[in-house]
Amino acid sequence: MTRRVLGIAASPRAGGNSDLLIQQALAGAESAGAVVELIALRDLTVGPCEECDICLTSGECPLDDDFPKVLEKLLACDYLILATPVFFMSVSAYAKALIERCQCLWARKYVLRQPLFPGQQRDRRAMLISVAGTKSEQMFECVTLTVKYWLDVLEMKHVSSLFVNQIDARGDILKHPAALEEALRLGQSLVTGHHSADKPEVVRLFGGLSGETALSGDDL
Ligand SMILES: Cc1cc2nc3c(=O)[nH]c(=O)nc-3n(C[C@H](O)[C@H](O)[C@H](O)COP(=O)(O)O)c2cc1C
């Protein structure tokens, strides 16, 4: 059975650090036999939710941009990888706009009580990648909470996260072999792993390019 992985790059910077990590993760998923697709939100127009509340009665978002194309892919895929830089302690605006637009799914599920996948039992899983320039460790908590709530709405199990801090300049992640290796491994394991635990596997590579500290474990 074909397993489809959708990668969503949410950095405004092409060839940036989260971009390079998601490419690695998708290579890992592909090596595990999945069919992969990468979209970069910066190449699309997906604006924020305008809170018109039309979706609360229709279950559909009336705004006219590229969101329906992305939504179709989000619903069709079996696995999702979101890669976002940390911007002001949270996800990028590109990621946040997409997440907000999924309010129409929230409306379908919780207001209209319509199943997302009628008559289907889906095993959907997701991986989160996030890169930050500074030392603070709390910023990944903000990213995690936002993404976790989104994945609940998408009916996806959050199985892993890769967090790397103190990486700032475009492409510096290439000097961080452990991050590239972990992205590849987690991408592979997204497709092949059993993920029976309720908590995601969280890999934190903190310490930047010098004195890397690898911290791994279950969290949040
Ligand atoms: C608008 C903006 C906001 C940022 N906010 C943070 C922040 O809150 N915490 C932090 O550690 N780094 C912050 N950074 C640094 C980026 O997270 C860092 O450069 C990261 O490597 C960018 O990843 P990318 O190359 O995938 O875009 C910010 C950068 C920009 C441009």
The ligand as a Gaussian input file, in Angstrom:
#p B3LYP/6-31G(d) Opt

LIG

0 1
 C       11.421000      37.333000      12.367000
 C       12.370000      36.426000      13.085000
 C       12.069000      36.064000      14.379000
 C       12.911000      35.179000      15.068000
 N       12.585000      34.844000      16.358000
 C       13.403000      33.990000      17.033000
 C       13.079000      33.616000      18.383000
 O       12.066000      34.013000      18.953000
 N       13.922000      32.759000      19.014000
 C       15.058000      32.308000      18.416000
 O       15.787000      31.541000      19.036000
 N       15.373000      32.611000      17.128000
 C       14.579000      33.447000      16.423000
 N       14.879000      33.768000      15.123000
 C       16.034000      33.112000      14.469000
 C       15.612000      31.922000      13.584000
 O       14.812000      31.023000      14.316000
 C       16.864000      31.181000      13.067000
 O       17.630000      32.047000      12.282000
 C       16.556000      29.925000      12.294000
 O       17.764000      29.243000      12.018000
 C       15.847000      30.235000      10.986000
 O       15.496000      29.029000      10.336000
 P       15.271000      28.972000       8.748000
 O       16.633000      29.130000       8.109000
 O       14.685000      27.623000       8.522000
 O       14.332000      30.072000       8.417000
 C       14.083000      34.666000      14.429000
 C       14.388000      35.069000      13.117000
 C       13.537000      35.930000      12.446000
 C       13.866000      36.326000      11.024000

